[in-house]
Amino acid sequence: MNSQDNRMKMTNYRWTICLMLFIATTINYMDRQVLSLTWKDFIAPEFNWTDANYGTIAGFFSILYSISMLFVGKFVDKIGTKKGYLWAIGIWSVGACLHTFCGIVTAGISTGTWAFTFEGAREAIEAAETAGTVIWSVSTVSIWLFLAARSILAVGESGNFPCAIKVTAEYFPKKDRAFATSVFNAGAQLGALLAPFTIPVIARYMGWEMSFLIIGALGFFWMGFWVRMYETPSKQKKVNKAELEYIEQDRLTEASETAKPATEEKNEKGISLWKCFTFRQTWAVIFGRCLPDGVWWFFLFWAPAYVKDVYGYSSDSTMGMLLIFTLYLISMLSIIGGYLPTVFITRLGMNPFAGRMRAMLIFSLFPLLGLFAQPLGNISCWFPIIIIGIIGAAHQSWSANTYTVVSDMFPKSAVATVTGIGGMAGGIGSLLFNQGSGILFTYSKETNMAFMGFEGIHAGYMIVFLIASVAYLFSWIMIKILVPKYKIIEV
């Protein structure tokens, strides 16, 4: 049988693995979304939270997520993607479920009355506040408990993308990685898409506690499938010889060009965590993630609050659900954006880095539409929702290529490590956006601040939109300055 016949009958198990990454990312973002969709309408009234309180919780999640990303990548590179993914999703699923019991523990600590039902806890807090017998501030106790649960969630969720990017580097050649990454990364949008039609409904009819428990339990089901389905390509029986050759085409080509035998990843020399910071390529990844990730996480965490604060629609109202659904539906266009670098690479003959940089320049221009979100919002709430959706699509397309740049420039033995460093940068950007936004929104409400013709909370959102609009173009310029030409790290 000739090689052409082998290619014609090539298996496609790599896309089954990509589907598993897609599902994991969907669960990841649904777990992350539960709080943003329940705090304004269900949790804040119960515990007396302000925007600044929520900003603190969101910001703390971000910084702990970023710190964890710094080390989880190295951990995954050391133990492998199969075990690494199991540890990651197991930890974050436990963290997600622990949110369920924050109300019960808050009632016990703050009132001295332990009620072991969700409704009983709410009644105990309400009765104690009415009677003036609260021992500890309900707001303070609840915030600390949510911070503890978010900490566990953050540590676990920090492992998703280092694992997923490493799996993509194992199962796809360089020319296909941006598209494969955009496919599994679309799970973020799907998770955000499903969330507004499931989480507020669960919270309304079953209590906000059950929304954390039900969504958090999904990760445990995924773990059972992962154990049975994942092996490295060379050990996976469902990957035939033709598909293995396709997957390993870059390694085989590089080996032939250098007249060196192709070696397995386990024989590659690793790069220490601190050594990674000495490469300009690593700093390019840092700039590519810091501000853009901050923008995305802001929209992820604050979009439901934006719809409520500016337009008055609660997360469990029909209009509120439709607005959030539309926002993330539009962001699904990122799948198309993920294919754009492949066009530049295959049809124009550009090297992978040049193709991705051209695509990322295009993606960096779309967020400039954010400058018009607030002004057009005076005409209809649908205009800013559509614009935010476009920015979300541009971000996910940008993000897919930023992730893939890592596997283009670094050996597989360091991919998860550098991805973790990039994630740390993204977490820091998210901390700045979320903590800063919470403080800004509380201040703008209290002082009725004016900015560019807007007042109060509207002025606060205008400031954030202004920063978000230019973040991507600034990041692209910094990447281009740091890495003007394609250069592979050799160790």
Protein Blocks (a to p, Z undefined) as FASTA:
>chain_A
ZZklmmmmpccklmmmmmmmmmmmmmmmmmmmmmmmmmmmmmmmmnopafklmmmmmmmm
mmmmmmmmmmmmmmmmmnojklmmmmmmmmmmmmmmmmmmmmmmmmmmmnopacfbfklm
mmmmmmmmmnopafbafklmmmmmmmmmmmmmmmmmmmmmmmmmmmmmmmpcfklmmmmm
mmmmmmmmmmmmmmmmmmmmmmmmnojklmmmmmmmmmmmmmmmmmmmgccfklmmklcf
klmmmmmmmmmmmmmmnopacddfklpccddfklmmmpmklmmmmmmmmmmmmmmmmmmm
mmmmmmmmmnopafkbmklmmmmmmmmmmmmmmmmmmmmmmmmmmmnopafklmmmmmmm
mmmmmmmmmmmmmmmmmmpmklmmmmmmmmmmmmmmmmmmmmmmmmmmpcfklmmmmmmm
mmmmmmmmmmmmmmmmmmmmmmmmmnopaeehiahjllmmmmmmmmmmmmmmmmmmmmmm
mmmbacdddZZ
